[in-house]
Amino acid sequence: MFGSHGYGSYPAYLRQDVYVPYSAVAELSPRPADLTEVAPVTLEQVKQQARVDTDAEDDLIDLYLAAAVAGVEEATGHWMGQRSVQAYLPAFPAWVSVYLPGGHVQEVSEVAYRDKDGDYETLDTEHWEAQAFTLRSSVRMKSGTSILPRSHYNEDRRAVRISYVAGYASVEAIPVPLRQATLMVAAELYIEREAHRTQPGVIAIPNPAAQMLMSAYKIRWPS
């Protein structure tokens, strides 16, 4: 399963860069204690944006804020706070980059592969390297090393496991446009509690300014 191979020996599907889908990523539970919980905006900021000057509906606004954070994360691919996750894939060929979801990858702690007994074995760090960037971070094998199922096909979709931490460790680290978009979405969810219509039969479009801010930071995975 583990060894060095020539690029031309791979099937076509193993000769392309890999973009791990979000569905192949699992967050560690319980959450590691050393990770930072980050809220991109505060309850008071949302209340100010929504022109609310009482505390009567703070719990409701908190719920909308949580929904806004989740919505911005879904729309952009950026995780606001730190998450410790494990990404799974069926193989890790040489010469390709494996791109990791979440944005702002801070640490890749392990690359492991499943041995013949079904247990994960950690691959020594001398065999792989990580490249971390704000939008797309990746892991790549060194010197032609590869991790492949014995048949070169993907019967085991969890044959390889990559453990890493992604997301922002502080409010200040989150790009201002993402914080502003979260603020606008949370306030709009509170103000417009039901779908509203600009004219009969037409549902109003989402706030175009928030959409523009999110679009500028959207992590785009090839389809």
N, C-alpha and C positions, 0 to 999 in steps of 0.2 A: 504493500500500500504506500510505503514511503520510499522515495528514492530520487534519482536524477534521470531525467528523460530529455530527449531532443524535442524541440518544438513541433517538428513535422510529424511526430508519432501520435499526436493527440487527435481525437475526433474534432470536427469543426466546432462543436459547441464548447469545447475546452480551449479554444484558441482566441477567445474574446474576453475583454475585461468584464468583470462580474459586478453587478450592482445588487447588493443583497436587499431583498424586499423587506419592508417593515414587518410583514407577516412572519418572517423567519428570525425575528429578534424577540428575546424574552428578557424582561427585567428581573433582576435578582430580588428574591423575597425571602426573608425580610430585607428591607433596604439597609445597606451598610451605613453605620452610624456616622462615618466621617464624610459623607456626602452632604452638600449644602442644599437646603430647601430655599428656593428663590421664587419670589412673586414679582413679576415685571412691573406691576403697579400696585398701589395700595388701595384699600377700601376708601380712604378719605379722598384720594385722587379721583376715583370713579364717581363718588358722590358730588365732588366739585364739577366734574364734567357733565353730570346729569342734573345739575342744579338742585341737589337735595340737601336740605339743611336740618334734617331731623335724624334721630337714630332709630326710628320706629321700624324701618325695613332693612336694617343692616344685614340680617341673616339672608334675606332675599337677594340683596345686592352682592353679598359674598358668593352666593350660588351662581349668579350671572358672571361674576368675575372668573370663577373657576371654569365655567363653560367657555368664556372668551379665551382664556389661556389655552384650553384644549383645542378650540377652534383655530386659533392662530398657529398652534403647533401642527395641526393636521394640514392646514392650508400651505404652510411654508416648509415643513419638514424639520424645523428647528425645535429642539427641546429646550424649554426655558431654564429649568433647573437641572442639576446634575443627575444623571441616571447611570447606574452600573448594569450593563446588559451583556448578554451572550448572543452572538449571531451564529447561525448554523447554515452550512452549505454542503452539497454532496461531494465536492472535490475542491482541491486548491492546486491548479496547474502552475507550472513554472511560466515565467515571462508575462503573466497577466497581473493586473491590479484588482484587488477585491475592495470595492467601495462600500463604506459602512454608513448606515442611516443615522440620523440624529443631529448632524451638524456640530461643528466645534468639538471634534473628538480630542480629548485631553490626554488620554492614556490608553494604550493597548497593552494589557497585562499578560495575555496568554494567547497562543495559537496551539490548539490540541487536535489530535486525530484519534478516532476510535480504533483500537487494536482488534486482533482476531477474537479476543474474549469479550469484546463489547465495551471495554473500559477506555476512558480517554487518557491518552499519553501526551504530556506536554512536549512541544517541539522546542528545542533549544533556540534561544534568541539569535544565535549566530546564523540561523537559516532564514530569518525573515526580518523585514524592516517596515516601520510604519511612517506614513507621511500625513501630517495633520494640518488641515486648512479649514478656514471658516465654513466654506460651503461643502466641499467634498474631501473627505479623508479616506485614506486607503491603506491596505496592507499588501506587501508584495514579497514573494519568495526571492531569496538570493541565490546566485550561482546555479541556476537550473534546478534547484530543489523543487519537488512537487509532492502533493498528497493526493493520491488517486484511489478510488475503489479498485479492487483487483481486476474487475472486468472493464474498467474505464467507463462504466455507465453508472447512473445515479440511483441504484436501488435504495441506498441508505442516504436519505436527505439530510441526516445529521452526522455524516461521517466526519465533518470538520467543525470545530467550535472555536470562535474568536471571542475573547472576553475583553471588554473595553468600557471606558467611561466617556460619556458625551454630554453636551449641554453646558450651560453657563453657570459659573461658580458664584457670580455676584450680579446684582442688579446693574451695576455700572458696566459690566461686560456685555450685557444684552444690547444689541444695536438700537439706537433711539427709535428708528422707524418701527421696529417690532414692538417696543414698549408703547409707542403712540397708537399703533394699530390695536393693541390689546385694550388700551384705555377706551378708544372709540367704540370698539365692538361691545365691551362690557356695558358702557353707558347706553348704547343703542338697544341692547337686549332688555335693559331695564325699562327704558322709555317706551319702546315699541314691544309691549309684552305679547301681542298677538300679531300675526301676519296682517299687514295693512295694505290697502289698495290706493294707488294714485288715481285710478279711474276704474269704472266698472269692468270686472274681469281681468284686471292687470295687477299683479302683485308687485309692490315696489322693489327695486333692485337693492342689494346691500350697499352700504355706504361706499361710494366710489373712491373716496380718499383713503379709507382703510384698505380697500382692495389694491389700490396703487402701491401703498406702503408695503403690503405683504408680497405683492408680485415682484418687487425689486429684490427681495431676499429669498424667494422661493428656490429650494434645492430641486433641480430638475433631473429626474432619473430617466434614462432612455426608456421608451415604451416597448 
